[in-house]
Amino acid sequence: MKLRNLALYLSLMLLLTALPLLAQSTASSGTAGGKAAQTGKPTSSATSPSEKLDINRATKDQLEALPGIGSTYSQKIIDGRPYHSKRDLLTRKIVPQKTYDGIQDKIIAHRATGAKTKTKSSTGTPPKPQ
């Protein structure tokens, strides 16, 4: 009886330690939703800045690929450009809080480069044309 209980205990412990490894290998080897599998990079909920979608430059199709963003929201995002921060999507009421919560780790708002911004002169007079 003791030997059977010991064998059952050891089998249970082996199963409990192997289960997370089995789940991890199953999740990384399969593809979900028809999307291509990642190339050996560790998965995390936060996306690195180089992998985030720039809401100031993204196409309508790229925006629609975000969770909770359909045709209407993607067009509202495009029409509201440029954004100084991704939080502008909330402050300008482009998307609701719940939708923003689902995409905030996947987006970034890079400021446009090369374009002159409209700023007021410190003297209150407009800048001289060049």
N, C-alpha and C positions, 0 to 999 in steps of 0.2 A: 504494500500500500504506500509506504514512504517513497519507494523508488518510482512508482507511478506519479505521485504528486510532484516529485522533483523533476521528472521528465516533462510533465505538463507545465510546470513553472518555467523551466528553461525554454521550452517551445514558445510560450507566451512572450517571454522577454526577447527572444530572437525576432519574433514577429513584430513586436513594438519598435525595436531598433531598426529593422529593415524597412518598415512601412514608409517612413519619410524619404528614405533614399529611393524607393520604388516610385513614389509619387513625384519626386523631383525629376527623375529620369524620364518618366512618362510625359510630364508637362513640357520638358525641353525638347523632346524628340518629335512631338506632334505639331501640326499646324492648326491654328484655330481660326474658324470663319473664313477659310480660303486665303488667308494672309500668309506670306512667306515666313519661314522660320528665321529667327535671328541667327547671326553668325557668331556663336560662341561667346557673346557678351552676356554678363550677368543681368538678369532681369530685376528691375526695381520699379516702384511706383512713380518715382520722380525721374524725369527725363533730363539728360545732360543738356546744357545750353546749345550745343552744336546740333542736337537732334530735335530741338523744339521747333515748332512751326511759327514762322514770323507772320503775325496777323497783318502787318503792313505790306507784305509782298505775296502772300499766299493766293493761289488761284481759288476760284469758286469750288472746284472739285476737291482741292486739298482741304479746304475748310469744311466741306460736307463730310469728309472722312472722319472728322472729330466726333466723339460721342455726343449726341444731343443736338448737333448742328445739322440742320436740313437746308433746303434751298432758301427759305425765307431768312433764317438767321445768317447764312453765309452772305446773302446779298446785303443785309443790314450792316454786317461787318465791313464789307467792301465799301459801301456808301459812306460809312463813318470815318474812313481813313483821313488823315494819319492819326495814329495813336502814340502817345508818349509813354504809356504804360499799359500792361495788359488789364489792369484794374479799370481802365477807361471803358471797357466793355460793360462794367457795372455802373460806373458813375454817369455814363451817358445813356444808360438803360437800353443798351443794344441787346443784351441777353439777360435772362433772369438769374438769380443767385444759384439755383440748383444746377442750371446748365454750366455756369461759370465754375462751380465747384468740380464738375466732371472734367473740365478741360484745362484748368489753371496750370497743372503740372506739364501740359503738353504744348503750351503756347508761350510765345515771347513777343515783345513789341520792340524791334530794333528801330532806332530813329533813322530817318532817311539821311543818306550821306550825299553831299554835293549840292543839295538844295539850300538856298539861303532862306533863313527864317525871318519872319517879320518881327522886328523888335523896335521898341521906342528908344530914341536917343536919350541920354541922360540929361541933355539940356532942354528936352521938350520940343526940339525942332526936328523935322524930318531929315534923314541923311541926304547929303548932296549926291546927285547923280554922277556917275563916273563916265 
